[in-house]
Amino acid sequence: MTVRIGVMDRLRPAKVAVSPRASFLSGLKTGSGLAAASFLLAVSFGAISTSQGWGHLAPVICSMAVFSGSAQFALLATLGSGGGIAGAVTSAALINSRFIPMGIAVAGDLRGGRFRRALEGQAVVDGSWAAAHLGGGRFDRYLLFGATAIQWPAWVAGTALGVAMSPDPDLLHRLGLDVLTPALFVALLFDEVRRERINRLPALLGAVLAAGLIVFLPAGPALVGAALAALVALFRAPASPPAGPESAEEANRAEAAGQADKAVQPVHSDEEVAR
Amino acid sequence: MTLWLAIGAVAALSFTCKAFGPALFGGRTLPPRAQSVIALTGPALLAGFIVVDVLGSRWSAVDLTVIAGLAVVPLLLWRRAPLPVALVAAVAVTALLRV
């Protein structure tokens, strides 16, 4: 069976927002699936943390303030295994180090001054960030807000329910619900690579890097390493490429052109160095 | 008390990590080459999320029932199934394989 990329592109619903309101609502809609997955994950967080003697209040406050599943589970696991406060905080902070490249990516699409943007950046969580990516490094700000606005209450409510009910975490596993979060990411990735062929190589490289780095690094730094796969863009033409299909081979040939263009670049390239 | 300190510290560090990029990089236009790198962080990180979630630390979480469930998702989406259908199918496949 032959599948034409153009046809699939056309079938894909346009993500570009017509108004902030429509965009926010679309975020709520996209975020509802993510919220359902968050809710279930939060139930197990609440249940496990209570069983480890966190009491009733601490797990809920932790979910409200930290709002990051992987960091909270890292905190739980390290404290639970006697890793001490420094070890626990370090492992959770390392997990959250992925928010640095994610925040840099989304920065240009946030509004206001430094402080306002820093606050807006708090809406960045894995699922919302991925859902709000319009392609080409642009993000839909209101979609990001909408997708997070529905996930936060779900995360907190799920934690509270887990604390109150203390269900057997094994039950969620038996029901196969632990597959929901990665399944959503698979769907989002499928969308990214179907939309733009240029995304295939970084996706593949990101997967390989993550698989290699997770052997000896915590999840956070492994993800930051995976993000480095995006550097393949430097071997392509520097201008943001049009959505047209572009294979890696073509990109390599375009490298020479890229070098030529480098001379015409704006002078302040310290951001590149900072990366 | 240790617990509350740990929660407070993680919350503060999480806030800082999320604030870093927007506070420092938002006000100016990045050069085109940096922009094209940023454009590709989406697919690179998404693939990373999946791999890290599936493999786990030191590949300790590898579970064939999860991988089978996940494999159903692109297949169904490619056959134009709606997203909820693909997700329910993934959960069902994983659950059935665990029976």
HADDOCK unambig.tbl for C-alpha pairs under 7 A between the chains (distance, minus, plus):
assign (segid A and resid 62 and name CA) (segid B and resid 7 and name CA) 5.92 0.50 0.50
assign (segid A and resid 65 and name CA) (segid B and resid 11 and name CA) 5.58 0.50 0.50
assign (segid A and resid 66 and name CA) (segid B and resid 10 and name CA) 6.71 0.50 0.50
assign (segid A and resid 66 and name CA) (segid B and resid 11 and name CA) 4.55 0.50 0.50
assign (segid A and resid 66 and name CA) (segid B and resid 14 and name CA) 6.54 0.50 0.50
assign (segid A and resid 85 and name CA) (segid B and resid 2 and name CA) 6.66 0.50 0.50
assign (segid A and resid 85 and name CA) (segid B and resid 6 and name CA) 5.90 0.50 0.50
assign (segid A and resid 89 and name CA) (segid B and resid 6 and name CA) 5.98 0.50 0.50
assign (segid A and resid 89 and name CA) (segid B and resid 9 and name CA) 6.66 0.50 0.50
assign (segid A and resid 89 and name CA) (segid B and resid 10 and name CA) 5.72 0.50 0.50
assign (segid A and resid 92 and name CA) (segid B and resid 10 and name CA) 6.45 0.50 0.50
assign (segid A and resid 93 and name CA) (segid B and resid 10 and name CA) 6.28 0.50 0.50
assign (segid A and resid 93 and name CA) (segid B and resid 13 and name CA) 6.13 0.50 0.50
assign (segid A and resid 93 and name CA) (segid B and resid 14 and name CA) 6.63 0.50 0.50
assign (segid A and resid 96 and name CA) (segid B and resid 14 and name CA) 6.04 0.50 0.50
assign (segid A and resid 96 and name CA) (segid B and resid 17 and name CA) 6.70 0.50 0.50
assign (segid A and resid 97 and name CA) (segid B and resid 17 and name CA) 6.16 0.50 0.50
assign (segid A and resid 99 and name CA) (segid B and resid 17 and name CA) 5.59 0.50 0.50
assign (segid A and resid 99 and name CA) (segid B and resid 18 and name CA) 5.29 0.50 0.50
assign (segid A and resid 100 and name CA) (segid B and resid 17 and name CA) 5.35 0.50 0.50
assign (segid A and resid 100 and name CA) (segid B and resid 18 and name CA) 6.17 0.50 0.50
assign (segid A and resid 100 and name CA) (segid B and resid 20 and name CA) 6.29 0.50 0.50
assign (segid A and resid 100 and name CA) (segid B and resid 21 and name CA) 5.83 0.50 0.50
assign (segid A and resid 103 and name CA) (segid B and resid 18 and name CA) 5.83 0.50 0.50
assign (segid A and resid 103 and name CA) (segid B and resid 20 and name CA) 6.81 0.50 0.50
assign (segid A and resid 103 and name CA) (segid B and resid 21 and name CA) 4.34 0.50 0.50
assign (segid A and resid 103 and name CA) (segid B and resid 22 and name CA) 5.67 0.50 0.50
assign (segid A and resid 104 and name CA) (segid B and resid 21 and name CA) 3.95 0.50 0.50
assign (segid A and resid 104 and name CA) (segid B and resid 22 and name CA) 6.05 0.50 0.50
assign (segid A and resid 104 and name CA) (segid B and resid 25 and name CA) 6.11 0.50 0.50
assign (segid A and resid 105 and name CA) (segid B and resid 38 and name CA) 5.37 0.50 0.50
assign (segid A and resid 107 and name CA) (segid B and resid 21 and name CA) 5.93 0.50 0.50
assign (segid A and resid 107 and name CA) (segid B and resid 22 and name CA) 4.17 0.50 0.50
assign (segid A and resid 107 and name CA) (segid B and resid 25 and name CA) 5.81 0.50 0.50
assign (segid A and resid 107 and name CA) (segid B and resid 26 and name CA) 4.38 0.50 0.50
assign (segid A and resid 108 and name CA) (segid B and resid 25 and name CA) 6.99 0.50 0.50
assign (segid A and resid 108 and name CA) (segid B and resid 26 and name CA) 4.58 0.50 0.50
assign (segid A and resid 110 and name CA) (segid B and resid 26 and name CA) 6.85 0.50 0.50
assign (segid A and resid 114 and name CA) (segid B and resid 23 and name CA) 4.50 0.50 0.50
assign (segid A and resid 115 and name CA) (segid B and resid 23 and name CA) 6.50 0.50 0.50
assign (segid A and resid 117 and name CA) (segid B and resid 22 and name CA) 5.33 0.50 0.50
assign (segid A and resid 117 and name CA) (segid B and resid 23 and name CA) 5.75 0.50 0.50
assign (segid A and resid 118 and name CA) (segid B and resid 19 and name CA) 4.18 0.50 0.50
assign (segid A and resid 118 and name CA) (segid B and resid 22 and name CA) 5.34 0.50 0.50
assign (segid A and resid 118 and name CA) (segid B and resid 23 and name CA) 5.04 0.50 0.50
assign (segid A and resid 119 and name CA) (segid B and resid 19 and name CA) 6.76 0.50 0.50
assign (segid A and resid 121 and name CA) (segid B and resid 18 and name CA) 5.69 0.50 0.50
assign (segid A and resid 121 and name CA) (segid B and resid 19 and name CA) 5.67 0.50 0.50
assign (segid A and resid 121 and name CA) (segid B and resid 22 and name CA) 5.96 0.50 0.50
assign (segid A and resid 122 and name CA) (segid B and resid 15 and name CA) 6.69 0.50 0.50
assign (segid A and resid 122 and name CA) (segid B and resid 18 and name CA) 5.67 0.50 0.50
assign (segid A and resid 122 and name CA) (segid B and resid 19 and name CA) 6.71 0.50 0.50
assign (segid A and resid 124 and name CA) (segid B and resid 18 and name CA) 6.95 0.50 0.50
assign (segid A and resid 130 and name CA) (segid B and resid 42 and name CA) 6.52 0.50 0.50
assign (segid A and resid 135 and name CA) (segid B and resid 39 and name CA) 6.66 0.50 0.50
assign (segid A and resid 136 and name CA) (segid B and resid 39 and name CA) 4.46 0.50 0.50
assign (segid A and resid 137 and name CA) (segid B and resid 35 and name CA) 6.76 0.50 0.50
assign (segid A and resid 137 and name CA) (segid B and resid 38 and name CA) 5.49 0.50 0.50
assign (segid A and resid 137 and name CA) (segid B and resid 39 and name CA) 3.42 0.50 0.50
assign (segid A and resid 137 and name CA) (segid B and resid 40 and name CA) 6.90 0.50 0.50
assign (segid A and resid 174 and name CA) (segid B and resid 95 and name CA) 6.08 0.50 0.50
assign (segid A and resid 174 and name CA) (segid B and resid 98 and name CA) 6.60 0.50 0.50
assign (segid A and resid 175 and name CA) (segid B and resid 95 and name CA) 5.10 0.50 0.50
assign (segid A and resid 176 and name CA) (segid B and resid 91 and name CA) 5.07 0.50 0.50
assign (segid A and resid 176 and name CA) (segid B and resid 92 and name CA) 6.81 0.50 0.50
assign (segid A and resid 176 and name CA) (segid B and resid 94 and name CA) 5.18 0.50 0.50
assign (segid A and resid 176 and name CA) (segid B and resid 95 and name CA) 4.30 0.50 0.50
assign (segid A and resid 177 and name CA) (segid B and resid 91 and name CA) 5.86 0.50 0.50
assign (segid A and resid 179 and name CA) (segid B and resid 66 and name CA) 5.96 0.50 0.50
assign (segid A and resid 179 and name CA) (segid B and resid 91 and name CA) 6.01 0.50 0.50
assign (segid A and resid 180 and name CA) (segid B and resid 87 and name CA) 6.68 0.50 0.50
assign (segid A and resid 180 and name CA) (segid B and resid 91 and name CA) 6.50 0.50 0.50
assign (segid A and resid 182 and name CA) (segid B and resid 50 and name CA) 5.46 0.50 0.50
assign (segid A and resid 182 and name CA) (segid B and resid 53 and name CA) 6.54 0.50 0.50
assign (segid A and resid 183 and name CA) (segid B and resid 70 and name CA) 5.48 0.50 0.50
assign (segid A and resid 183 and name CA) (segid B and resid 73 and name CA) 6.65 0.50 0.50
assign (segid A and resid 183 and name CA) (segid B and resid 87 and name CA) 6.37 0.50 0.50
assign (segid A and resid 183 and name CA) (segid B and resid 90 and name CA) 6.97 0.50 0.50
assign (segid A and resid 185 and name CA) (segid B and resid 46 and name CA) 6.47 0.50 0.50
assign (segid A and resid 185 and name CA) (segid B and resid 50 and name CA) 6.30 0.50 0.50
assign (segid A and resid 186 and name CA) (segid B and resid 50 and name CA) 6.79 0.50 0.50
assign (segid A and resid 186 and name CA) (segid B and resid 73 and name CA) 6.95 0.50 0.50
assign (segid A and resid 187 and name CA) (segid B and resid 73 and name CA) 6.51 0.50 0.50
assign (segid A and resid 187 and name CA) (segid B and resid 74 and name CA) 6.57 0.50 0.50
assign (segid A and resid 189 and name CA) (segid B and resid 43 and name CA) 6.28 0.50 0.50
assign (segid A and resid 189 and name CA) (segid B and resid 46 and name CA) 6.04 0.50 0.50
assign (segid A and resid 189 and name CA) (segid B and resid 47 and name CA) 6.78 0.50 0.50
assign (segid A and resid 190 and name CA) (segid B and resid 74 and name CA) 6.34 0.50 0.50
assign (segid A and resid 192 and name CA) (segid B and resid 43 and name CA) 6.39 0.50 0.50
assign (segid A and resid 199 and name CA) (segid B and resid 40 and name CA) 6.41 0.50 0.50
assign (segid A and resid 199 and name CA) (segid B and resid 43 and name CA) 5.90 0.50 0.50
assign (segid A and resid 202 and name CA) (segid B and resid 40 and name CA) 6.42 0.50 0.50
assign (segid A and resid 202 and name CA) (segid B and resid 43 and name CA) 6.29 0.50 0.50
assign (segid A and resid 202 and name CA) (segid B and resid 44 and name CA) 4.96 0.50 0.50
assign (segid A and resid 203 and name CA) (segid B and resid 43 and name CA) 4.83 0.50 0.50
assign (segid A and resid 203 and name CA) (segid B and resid 44 and name CA) 4.33 0.50 0.50
assign (segid A and resid 203 and name CA) (segid B and resid 47 and name CA) 5.37 0.50 0.50
assign (segid A and resid 205 and name CA) (segid B and resid 44 and name CA) 6.97 0.50 0.50
assign (segid A and resid 206 and name CA) (segid B and resid 44 and name CA) 4.39 0.50 0.50
assign (segid A and resid 206 and name CA) (segid B and resid 45 and name CA) 6.38 0.50 0.50
assign (segid A and resid 206 and name CA) (segid B and resid 47 and name CA) 5.78 0.50 0.50
assign (segid A and resid 206 and name CA) (segid B and resid 48 and name CA) 5.49 0.50 0.50
assign (segid A and resid 207 and name CA) (segid B and resid 47 and name CA) 4.99 0.50 0.50
assign (segid A and resid 207 and name CA) (segid B and resid 48 and name CA) 5.04 0.50 0.50
assign (segid A and resid 207 and name CA) (segid B and resid 51 and name CA) 5.93 0.50 0.50
assign (segid A and resid 210 and name CA) (segid B and resid 48 and name CA) 5.25 0.50 0.50
assign (segid A and resid 210 and name CA) (segid B and resid 51 and name CA) 6.35 0.50 0.50
assign (segid A and resid 210 and name CA) (segid B and resid 52 and name CA) 6.37 0.50 0.50
assign (segid A and resid 211 and name CA) (segid B and resid 51 and name CA) 6.12 0.50 0.50
assign (segid A and resid 211 and name CA) (segid B and resid 52 and name CA) 6.83 0.50 0.50
assign (segid A and resid 214 and name CA) (segid B and resid 52 and name CA) 6.74 0.50 0.50
assign (segid A and resid 214 and name CA) (segid B and resid 57 and name CA) 5.69 0.50 0.50
assign (segid A and resid 214 and name CA) (segid B and resid 58 and name CA) 5.77 0.50 0.50
assign (segid A and resid 215 and name CA) (segid B and resid 57 and name CA) 6.38 0.50 0.50
assign (segid A and resid 215 and name CA) (segid B and resid 58 and name CA) 4.04 0.50 0.50
assign (segid A and resid 215 and name CA) (segid B and resid 59 and name CA) 6.38 0.50 0.50
assign (segid A and resid 216 and name CA) (segid B and resid 58 and name CA) 6.45 0.50 0.50
assign (segid A and resid 218 and name CA) (segid B and resid 57 and name CA) 6.71 0.50 0.50
assign (segid A and resid 219 and name CA) (segid B and resid 52 and name CA) 6.48 0.50 0.50
assign (segid A and resid 219 and name CA) (segid B and resid 57 and name CA) 6.97 0.50 0.50
assign (segid A and resid 223 and name CA) (segid B and resid 45 and name CA) 6.51 0.50 0.50
assign (segid A and resid 223 and name CA) (segid B and resid 48 and name CA) 5.76 0.50 0.50
assign (segid A and resid 226 and name CA) (segid B and resid 44 and name CA) 6.04 0.50 0.50
assign (segid A and resid 226 and name CA) (segid B and resid 45 and name CA) 5.95 0.50 0.50
assign (segid A and resid 226 and name CA) (segid B and resid 48 and name CA) 5.66 0.50 0.50
assign (segid A and resid 227 and name CA) (segid B and resid 41 and name CA) 5.37 0.50 0.50
assign (segid A and resid 227 and name CA) (segid B and resid 44 and name CA) 5.37 0.50 0.50
assign (segid A and resid 227 and name CA) (segid B and resid 45 and name CA) 5.16 0.50 0.50
assign (segid A and resid 229 and name CA) (segid B and resid 44 and name CA) 5.88 0.50 0.50
assign (segid A and resid 230 and name CA) (segid B and resid 37 and name CA) 5.17 0.50 0.50
assign (segid A and resid 230 and name CA) (segid B and resid 38 and name CA) 6.82 0.50 0.50
assign (segid A and resid 230 and name CA) (segid B and resid 40 and name CA) 4.70 0.50 0.50
assign (segid A and resid 230 and name CA) (segid B and resid 41 and name CA) 5.02 0.50 0.50
assign (segid A and resid 230 and name CA) (segid B and resid 44 and name CA) 6.15 0.50 0.50
assign (segid A and resid 231 and name CA) (segid B and resid 37 and name CA) 5.45 0.50 0.50
assign (segid A and resid 233 and name CA) (segid B and resid 36 and name CA) 5.78 0.50 0.50
assign (segid A and resid 233 and name CA) (segid B and resid 37 and name CA) 5.04 0.50 0.50
assign (segid A and resid 234 and name CA) (segid B and resid 33 and name CA) 6.47 0.50 0.50
assign (segid A and resid 234 and name CA) (segid B and resid 37 and name CA) 6.80 0.50 0.50
assign (segid A and resid 238 and name CA) (segid B and resid 32 and name CA) 5.87 0.50 0.50
assign (segid A and resid 238 and name CA) (segid B and resid 33 and name CA) 4.71 0.50 0.50
assign (segid A and resid 238 and name CA) (segid B and resid 36 and name CA) 6.66 0.50 0.50
assign (segid A and resid 239 and name CA) (segid B and resid 32 and name CA) 5.45 0.50 0.50
assign (segid A and resid 239 and name CA) (segid B and resid 33 and name CA) 6.62 0.50 0.50
assign (segid A and resid 239 and name CA) (segid B and resid 36 and name CA) 6.98 0.50 0.50
assign (segid A and resid 240 and name CA) (segid B and resid 32 and name CA) 6.57 0.50 0.50
assign (segid A and resid 240 and name CA) (segid B and resid 36 and name CA) 5.39 0.50 0.50
assign (segid A and resid 266 and name CA) (segid B and resid 31 and name CA) 6.47 0.50 0.50
assign (segid A and resid 269 and name CA) (segid B and resid 31 and name CA) 6.62 0.50 0.50
assign (segid A and resid 272 and name CA) (segid B and resid 34 and name CA) 5.88 0.50 0.50
